[in-house]
Amino acid sequence: MSDRIILHCDCNGFFASVEMLSHPELRAVPMAVAGDPESRHGIILAKNELAKQYGVKTAETIWQAKQKCPDLVLVPPHHQKYHEISRLVNAIYLDYTDLVDPFGIDESFLDVTGSMHLFPMSPRELADVIRARVRSEIGITISVGVSFCRVFAKLGSDYKKPDATTVIDRDHYRDIVYPLPVSDLLFVGKRTAEQLRSQGILTIGDLAAAEPARLTALLGEMGETLWRYAAGRDTEPVGSYYTRKRPKSIGNGMTFRRNIVGEAEIRAGVAALCDSVAARMREENCKATVVQVQVKTPDFRTVQRQITLKRATWLQRDLTEHAMNLIKAACGYGTMIRALTVTAAGLVGPEETEEQLDMFSGSDSTAEKHEGVEDALHAIRRKFGKKSIRLGCYQKPDGDPNEVDRT
């Protein structure tokens, strides 16, 4: 059986590239997309190549970036634009295969194994054609990795940027992949990299040469998974773009412009977050069986709590009450809160739930009334836009929540 042909297409400096489409003058200056420092979202989200030359890095603070590049131009994010450009880029990928699996707003895996016979060219040439189309039709650049598995294709797209194609094939993957630091491998985060380094495993080659049993003892099941990734034994398929996977969780969080305290202020923030989470759950046609909260205090202490529900729900009202109870039990309403995240987890389809009343439902008729109200609210927003009808909580304490997690 011949190897698969997997492409990983990664948009270069995506947020910054999209902003430069609307404002071409930004191409001539070092610029970055960043949160609002006055609302304490002062993190670099993306940067252009000129800013990169100054050493500006994604996820560092604006203050750090400005130390490196005093003339750095900052632009606020426009997430709706990014989603629209992402859709257009994926539409180009779909001209070559239906097996397009987005791995985030700015990157996608493509399996072109079954469609290569339609294109009289090599996999590298096909990747170059796709890059050229995105550049000419959309106006941004992508880097593409070509390999026989997803993990190595992703390493290929990161290997050379911007606007480049890197092929990692069966014959030469050890030459390219094995010298790379182990932290470059998919799903090797900072903590995992430190654990591996403590065992003398510094490169991907070191990881591939390690005994799987030793890695399992160190990292659990993830140890064997990472060994398979390093050894080129990743067999995970690329899913179809048209077969959407149900998310495992849906969460929103906000960092407040000022610390909030007291039941009224906390409820306002929680209700705004739960309103957004509930709306997204209806879009995904799923209900939560678990509610989680994460509270960050001004001294950056983080507290997390969760509860498994007796009755699955997608109602904003239910999510709010459960989240408030978790916060009360975890730290009380008298604790000052800097940032807050509410997550609906254990998501299931409505057809998978059994309707049982709990303390928040009251009676069948009461539950039906709340379902009807939120159904109507969702229908109005779908027709006239998300801001066409809003809860009063959005006026206090600090406006709309900023999405921080969608998994």
Secondary structure, 3 states (H helix, E strand, C coil): CCCCCEEEEEECCHHHHHHHHHCHHHHHCCEEEECCHHHCCCEEEEECHHHHHCCCCCCCEHHHHHHHCCCCEEECCCHHHHHHHHHHHHHHHCCCCCCEEECCCCEEEEECCCCHHHCCCCHHHHHHHHHHHHHHHHCCCEEEEEECCHHHHHHHHHHCCCCCEEEECCCCHHHHHCCCEHHHCCCCCHHHHHHHHHCCCCEHHHHHHCCHHHHHHHHCHHHHHHHHHHCCCCCCCCCCCCCCCCCCEEEEEEEEEEEECCHHHHHHHHHHHHHHHHHHHHHHCCEEEEEEEEEECCCCCEEEEEEEEEEEECCHHHHHHHHHHHHHHHCCCCCCEEEEEEEEECCECHHHCCCCCCCCCCCHHHHHHHHHHHHHHHHHHHHHCCCCCCCHHHHCCCCCCEEEEEC
